[in-house]
Amino acid sequence: MAGIRTIIKNGFIPGVGKRDIAIVDGRIAECAEIIEALADDRVIEAEGLVAAPAFVDVHVHLREPGYGYKERIATGTMAAARGGYTTVCSMPNLNPVPDCVENLKVQQDIIDSDAKIEVLPYAAITIGRKGEELIDMASLVGKVCAFSDDGSGVQVDGMMERAMNEAVKHDQLIAAHCEVEELLKGGYIHDGEYAKAHGHKGICSESEWEQVKRDIEIAERVGCRYHVCHISTKETVQLVREAKARGVKVTCETGPHYLIFTDMDLQEDARWKMNPPLRSAEDRAALIEGIKDGTIDMIATDHAPHSIEEKSRGLKDSAMGIVGLETAFAALNTHLVRKGVISMERLVELMSINPRKVFRIEGGINVGDRADVVLIDTEKQWHVDSNNYYSMGKISMFDGREMVGDVVMTLHRGEIVYDNKTK
């Protein structure tokens, strides 16, 4: 016997128009201009709200197991639900590293116990993420969303080629944090005007794009599905654009912060410190062009919480990483959609539709989809106060800023996992 029907009334679907959405047994049963509600139906009134497929973040650090003092799966997934996400992909820089079935199970057990939404773990590419020995990829197929040594670029060309060849055998995705370590030279912010003016050591753009270039060449040669994490430079955008034109199976993501800020927005404060760093105005312009023309497939937060102590040592000595799940939509709506840079429909593609396609993730608002839905008030004005974050990461570059647009409700498998409607 079917469960109770949920009707979302009068939501505006970007690119479609005002619609009612019926959910039965966790799936979209109907989407039409008018669906008559019956006496037993649960009705959610969405007049004046955007109804969109809930967001997917393919690049999130949930810190468990191993670093639960920074974030926990329970707190990170609640932060994600508050931000409109129903699926997050959890990066593998953990302890133990998910490089085998046994180590992955440690993480999966916490996910099964504590996650508020869907968490899809990554496995490492190499044992211990050390770049020295390839993992047994075949044993992890079907248990992870992709393979990545995130936080470390695979330095040895032959190792990345072996990984991609193995991924092709099993039709798996390689997702790469691209960084040539010998080019870093102690840098910790972008090697640009701010670094020069304030006496900081810079990270050159080549440290990113040189490894992207290498990986694209390997992916093209072996036919691997290849995804570039958190791109930040104009050269990377062009390399991906040209590769796509040649038919290479390459996709990429960038973060909200790279689309909104540049290195000239930096302050002597670790809220502004992440890897890759905020780049130049030229780089930001290239990234924006990339999200407009389809070169960049998706936006991911690279949510990477640290303790207050780890982020209180100044720009030079603090840990790299920022939080972003609870502000991503609002920041992008405020700075891109409302300024006419991209449409709301395009933002939904970047935050929901495209990551689902590339990472083969269920969910959406088409009939038959798993009912993962976000309701958004695009006009709501609010003040960011990181003290109110669900995330344990409280150090945010958006703290104290005014935003326009906020998540009102998030439904995962047809059930409400976040509700701000009555507040």
N, C-alpha and C positions, 0 to 999 in steps of 0.2 A: 504494500500500500504506500502511495506517495506521501511524502512529508508535507508539512505546512508550507503553503506557497507564500513567497515574499514578493511584493510588488513595489518597485521603485517608480514613483509617479512623477512625471513632468520634468525629468532631467534632460539637460541639453547635451547631446552627444556631438563632440566636435566633428565637423564634416558631414554630419547626418541631419541634425536638428532635434527638436523636442520629441522625446519618446518615453513610453512606459516600458519597463523591463520586468519580466516575470522570472523568478528563480524557483526551481523545484529540485530538491535533493542535491543541492550544491551546484547545479548547472543552470545556464541560461535556457529557459524553456520557450520564451517568446520575447520579441522586441517589436513594438508596434506603436502607432500614434496614440491609440487608446486601448488599454486593457482594463476591463471592468473588474473591480475588486469584489471578491465574495466575502461573506461574513467571517469566514475562518482565516482569511488572508492576513498576513502581517504587512502593513502598508508603511512605506517610508516616503514621506513627501520631500521631493527634490526640486520644487519650484524655485527658479532663480539660481540653481546650482548646475555646474557641469558634471555630467556622469561620464566617466572614462574608464577604460580598462586600467586596473590598478597597476602601479609602477613596479618595475623590476630593477634592482641594482645588482649589477654583475661584479661589483668590486667593493666588498665590505670586509672589514676586519672585526670579527666578533670576539677575538682574544681568548676564547676557551677552546680547548684546554691549554693551560700553561700560564696564562697571563690574566687571570680573573680579577686582579686588582685594577685593571684598566677598563674592562668591559666584561659583561657576561652575556651569554646567548639570550637569557631572559630579558635583560635590559636593552640589549642591542636590537632585538626583534620587536620589542615594544616601541622603541624609538622609530623603527622602520614603519610599523603600522601607523604611528602618529603622522609620519611623513607621506602616507599614501601607498606604501609598498606592501605587496603580499608575497613577494619572493626576493630573497637576497642570496647572493653567491658568496660563500665565506672563504676568504683567502687562507693559504696553507702555512703562513709563518706562525706556527703554533708549536707547542711542546706537549706531547710528541708531534713531530711533523707527520702529516698524513701521507706517508710515502709507501704504505703497505696496508693490507686489509686490517691487521691487528691495531695499528695506530689510528687508522680512520675510524674504527669502531669506538675508540675512546671519545672522539668528537661526536659521532653519530648518536651515541647513547645520551649525551647531554642535549643534543638537538631534539631527540625523541621525547625527552623528559620536559624540557624548558621552553622550547621555541613557541612564540605566539603566532608566527606565520611560517611559510615554507622557507627552509634553509637548505640550499644545495651546496655541498662542500666541493672545493677544488682538491685535487691531489697534487702533490709536488711532481716536477719533471724528473728531478734527480734525488737520490737518497740523501736525506737531511738537508735538502736544498743547497748542497755544497758544490754542485756542478761537476762532480767527479764520476758518478756512477748512475746509470739510468735505472729508474724504478721498473718493477714488473707491471707494465701498463695494463696488460691483458687481465690481470687479477682484479683490477679496479674499474674496468669498463662496466657501466650501468650503475655504479655506486657514487659517481662524482659527475659534476657538470662539465669539467674540463681539467686540463693539466697546466700548472703554472709554478714557477719558482719565485713567485711574487716577492718583491723586496730585493731580489737579486737577479741580474741579467745572467743568462747562461753564457759564460765567457768563451768557452771552447767551441769553435765552429763545428767541428766534427760531432760533438755531443748534441748540439741542437739539430744537426742533420739526422742523427740516429733517432732522436726523439720524434722528429717529424715523420720519418719513415715508419716508425712504430705506430704513430697516431693515424697515418693513412691506412694501415692494415686494419685498424679497428674503427675507422670513421670517427675519430675523436678530434676535439679542438685543442690546439695549443694556444695558450694566452700568455703573452710575454711582457714582463717588466723589462724594458730595454734600457740598458745602462752599461757603457763600456767603463769598467772600473778604473783602468789606467788613465783615463781622461779626467777623473774627478779631482785629483790633486788637492784634496782637503776642502773642496768647496761645499757650501751649505745653502747658498741662495743663488739666484741667476747671475751669471757673469755679465752684468749689464751696468746701467748708469747708477743705480742705487748702490751696488757693491763698490763701485769705484769711488763714489762720493762719501761713503761711510766706512771705508777701509775693511770691507768684508771679502772673504775668499769666495770666488764665484764658481758655479757649475756651468760649463760650456754647453751650448745646445748640441754640439756634435756628439757628446756622450750619449744622448738619446738617439738621434737620427742615424748615426753610423751603424748602430746595432739593428735598428729597424730595417735599414737598407740590406744588411747581411741576411736577416731573417726572411725578408721578402724574396730575395734571390733563392734561398733554400726552398721556401714554400712553393715558389713558382716551378722549381726544378722537380720537386717530388710530388706536388699536387696536394699539399696539406691545407686543411682549414686552419687559418692563422689569424689570431686576434691580438691587436696591439693595445696594451693597457695605457690608460691615462696620458694620452699624447699632449704635448705642450709646445712644440716648436713648429714654425712655418715649414721647415724642411720636411718634417714628418708628414704633415698634411699633404704636401706635394708628392712625396714618395708613395703614399697610400693612393692618392688620386690617380697617379700614373699606373700603378700596379692594377687597380681596379679596371682601368681602361684596357689593359692587356688581358684581362680575364683571370688574374690571380685571385685565389679564394681568400682574400684578406678583408678583415673588418677592423674597426677601431672604436675606441671610446675617448672622450675627454671629460673633465670635471667641471662642475658649475663655476668653481673659483677661477679656472683658467679663462672662462668666457666673460667674467665680470671684472676681474682685477688684473693689474700688471705689476712688474717689480717696482714701479714708481709709487705704488700704493703701500709698499712695505713700511712697517714701523719697527722700532727696536723691541720687538715683542714676539714671542714664539707662537702666538695665534696665527702668524703669517708664514710659518715654516712648515713646508711639506716637500715631498719628493715624488715627481719632479717639482722644481720650484716655479713660482709665478714668473713668467717670462716678460718679454718686451711688448710694447703696444703693437708692433708689427706682427709678432707671434699671435697676440690675441685677435687681431684683425683676420689673420689667416685661419684661425680656429673658427671664428664666426662664419667666414665664407664656407668653411668645411661643413658646418652644420646646416647651412643654407642649401648647398649644392649636393648634399648626400654623400660627400666623401667620408664624413664622420657619421657613423651609424647610430651611436647612442651616447647618452650622458650617464656617467656613473659617479658616485660621490667620492670613492676611495675613503670612506668613513674609517678613520684610524685613530681611535681614542687613546690617550695616555693619561697617567695620573697628573694631578695638579703639580706635584713636585717635579715630575719629568718635563713639564711644560713651563717651568718657572725659572729656567736658567738663562734666559735671554736668547736672542736670535742665534748666536753662535753655538751655544752649548746645549740647548734644549733638544728633546727628541723631535724627529720629523713626523708630522701627521696631524690632520685636523678632523673634526667631526662635521657631518653634513646631512645625515638622514632626515632630520626634523626641519631643515630649512631649505632643502634643495628645490622643491617645487616653488615655494614662495620667492626665493631669490631669483630663479629663472623667469618666473612670471613678472616680477617687478622690473628686472633689468633687461629682459629680452622681449617678452610678449607685449607688455604694456608700452614699450618704446618702439614697437613695430619692426623689430629685427627679424622675428619669426612669428608664425601664427600659433595659436593654441593647438591646432591640429598637428602641426609639425612637432611641437613640444611633446605631445602625447606619443607620437611616433618614436621620438628619441628616448623617452623615459619608459615606454611600455611595449609598444608593438615591435619595434626592431630588436630589442634585447630578447624578447620571446622567440622571434624567428631565428636569430643567430645561435642562441643557446638552447633552442628546442624546448622551450618551457611552456607548459599549459597555461590557460587562463585568458579571460577577456570578456567581451560583452556581445559577442556574436552567438546566435542560437547554437546550442550544443557545447559551447565553451564552459570550462570550469568557471564558476561565477566569482571572479576576482574583480571587484569594482571599487573605484574611488569616487566620492562626491566632493566637489570643490566649490568653495565660494571665491570666485576670482576677484571680487571687489573688496573683500574684508581687509581692513587695515589693522595691523597688529605690531606690537613692539617685541622684539626678540629679547628674552631673558633666559640665559643659559642655566640659571638656577632651577628653571622649570623643565629642563630637558629630562626625558626618560633615560637617555643615555647617561652612563657614568662619566663620559667625557664632557667636561664643562668649559673647556677652553675653546672659544669659537670666534672666528673673525666676523661673524654676523651679530655677535652679542651687542645689544644696545641699539641696533638699527631698526628702522621702520620698514615693514614689508607690506605688500599688497597681494592678497590671495592666500588662502589657507585651506588645508584639508579639513573637511567637516566630518566625514565618515569613511571608514575603510572596511570592506567586506571581503573575506577570504573564504572560498568554497561556500559562499552564500551566507556566512555567519559574520556578524559584526565583531571586528577585532579592535576597532578604535571608533569612538563616538564622541564628537565634540558638538553635536547638534543641539544639545540642551543647555550648553554653557553660554 
